[in-house]
Amino acid sequence: MKKRFSWQNLYLIFVFALLYVPIFYLIFYSFNRGGTMTHFTGFTWQHYTELFSDSRMIEIVVDTLLIALLSSLLATIIGTLGALQIYSVKRPVVKNAILSLNNILMVSPDVIIGASFLIFFTFLGFKLGFGSVLLSHIAFSIPIVVLMVLPKLNEMNLSLIDAATDLGATNFQVFSRVILPYIAPGVFAGYFMAFTYSLDDFAVTFFVTGNGFETLSVEIYARARQGISLEINALSALMFVFSLLLVVGYYFLNQYNSSKRTRKRQRLEATQIK
Amino acid sequence: MANTIISFEAVDKRYGDTIALNDINFELEQGKFYTLLGPSGCGKTTILRILAGFTSATSGEIKFKGQKINNLPANKRKVNTVFQDYALFPHLNVFDNVAFGLSLRKVPKAEIRQRVLEALRLVQLTGYDDREIAELSGGQQQRVAIARAIVNEPEVLLLDEPLSALDAKLRTAMQVELRQLQRRLGITFLFVTHDQGEALAMSDEIFVMNNGKILQQGNPVDIYDEPINHFVADFIGESNIVKGKMVKDYLVSFVGKEFECADAGMRPDEPVEIVLRPEDLVLTDVTKGKLTVTVDTQVFRGNIYEIMSHDSANNQWLIHAVHKATIGQKVGISFGPEDVHVMRFGESEEEFDARLETYEGEEE
């Protein structure tokens, strides 16, 4: 029994090592004084200072974050409204058809979506750049949001809506005071998912960036093709730390929400004991 | 009928081809406790939903204080509902749940606070105002749901089987509390249930429903003592129902014998059904009894013995006796003329009332 337990641990360690070693390898060499990723010759912050003085790179990072924030925000709004609309469809056949259309967008390869956007934008004569990237990011984020919000809606007890109406709520009040608070966890999850999808998307963005506008993933790809620069490593390390902080922050936010109730309860019991 | 607050006039409700409600007519007076009683699927909840405004009637008129309200949206109606599953808002605590209706109407904060605490006091939940809904037991959630409805001071409170999810003991306690609450508030309650005991215990007036129709309306005693047909007799309380024949006024024949009864106004030799309540049947000696039966089974219920027996024609007789009998023994059962209740086939409530008036007038 004990032996099997240690095998399980070993397996877990192996899997995580496999997943994280390349990243740590990258981060490790971001501190390398020698300009290569093969021989570690000494510690330096040089690549980081280089990165921060690279105004083009800073601009790209800001653009990428702006795209991610804007596209996920808009996608969350559109996707939530879409989920509400799908939810209100009565006929199961129609509902399933719409859901399937939504899911197809989720599973179809990014390359195809990217290429189709490119064709679409050029057909319309739409100038490629910030606008086209933003629009396409919104487009591929919407199905994700729908998928995160819809289960919450399905979970909701229909009589809550009746109850709110019964107490005098208008349609808008029913939405803002009952439905929205109820589906909020799904909406937030959808927003975070859309944000990360937008942040790390390469394939779709690659097709629709055009000249003069780059996002991080496209820029890194371009630089990696030109040859190794440890500035990329430094950037990757910072991105890794950033996403780590995001995940940890999200975890604590969740923890705070779920424990608010229990802590309140404990406090109540504590006062009762006294 | 000066105090009529709600009336249904020839209300029909159809879902496609299925008829949910068929020609519903009734009036509710101010300050009374009404119950819609019937098996599940009989349309009682549909009536409630039409009254609350969640669904609309296919035809007919719903009036509130004489005003037609068919097209008035639910959020504008002066009725509030207590839902079967309570439908409390999980993201709000007890106070905010109860305050929901008032805060929508932009009532001043101080007044909201005072009225919410008062409502919570009425349902005996003082001190629970900052609890979360998930922390409450079923009975407490039930009370919050009631407080949330009554805090808006509705003129009619609709209750959709609100006690069905509670355990038996709590349910009995809540029945008494609800009845007291209704008296204290003085508003009209329309209570929906499939539990006949609940209906008899709480109501001023009961509407017995089946298949989308109101079969009988009356106070609990009338409905129990004078059920209009087989369904009502069978649904309300326990009963022995046998086929018989009306020989003449005040004389009916069943199981091959003739008995005195208190009913009249029917055709001679008209086929009828006879109801005898088990608690009206008294066990005696075979010689003294009006009927002779053989005891089959006997169950001790604490306050009574529930005895199943059969007569020579194989009719089942259920008897509630104070003293116990011996299984397999022949016993006599006796009953008075008042205990024999005669039901005609296919008689409507109006015909029933009219017939009752003709001969009850004679007696005086």
Chai-1 contact restraints between the chains, C-beta under 6 A:
chainA,res_idxA,chainB,res_idxB,connection_type,confidence,min_distance_angstrom,max_distance_angstrom,comment,restraint_id
A,S159,B,F83,contact,1.0,0.0,6.0,A-B,restraint_1
A,S159,B,D85,contact,1.0,0.0,6.0,A-B,restraint_2
A,S159,B,A87,contact,1.0,0.0,6.0,A-B,restraint_3
A,L160,B,A87,contact,1.0,0.0,6.0,A-B,restraint_4
A,D162,B,F54,contact,1.0,0.0,6.0,A-B,restraint_5
A,A163,B,F83,contact,1.0,0.0,6.0,A-B,restraint_6
A,A163,B,A87,contact,1.0,0.0,6.0,A-B,restraint_7
A,T165,B,A74,contact,1.0,0.0,6.0,A-B,restraint_8
A,T165,B,N75,contact,1.0,0.0,6.0,A-B,restraint_9
A,D166,B,A52,contact,1.0,0.0,6.0,A-B,restraint_10
A,D166,B,A74,contact,1.0,0.0,6.0,A-B,restraint_11
A,D166,B,N80,contact,1.0,0.0,6.0,A-B,restraint_12
A,D166,B,T81,contact,1.0,0.0,6.0,A-B,restraint_13
A,L167,B,F100,contact,1.0,0.0,6.0,A-B,restraint_14
A,L167,B,G101,contact,1.0,0.0,6.0,A-B,restraint_15
A,G168,B,N75,contact,1.0,0.0,6.0,A-B,restraint_16
A,G168,B,G101,contact,1.0,0.0,6.0,A-B,restraint_17
A,G168,B,L104,contact,1.0,0.0,6.0,A-B,restraint_18
A,A169,B,N75,contact,1.0,0.0,6.0,A-B,restraint_19
A,A169,B,L104,contact,1.0,0.0,6.0,A-B,restraint_20
A,P181,B,H91,contact,1.0,0.0,6.0,A-B,restraint_21
A,R261,B,E132,contact,1.0,0.0,6.0,A-B,restraint_22
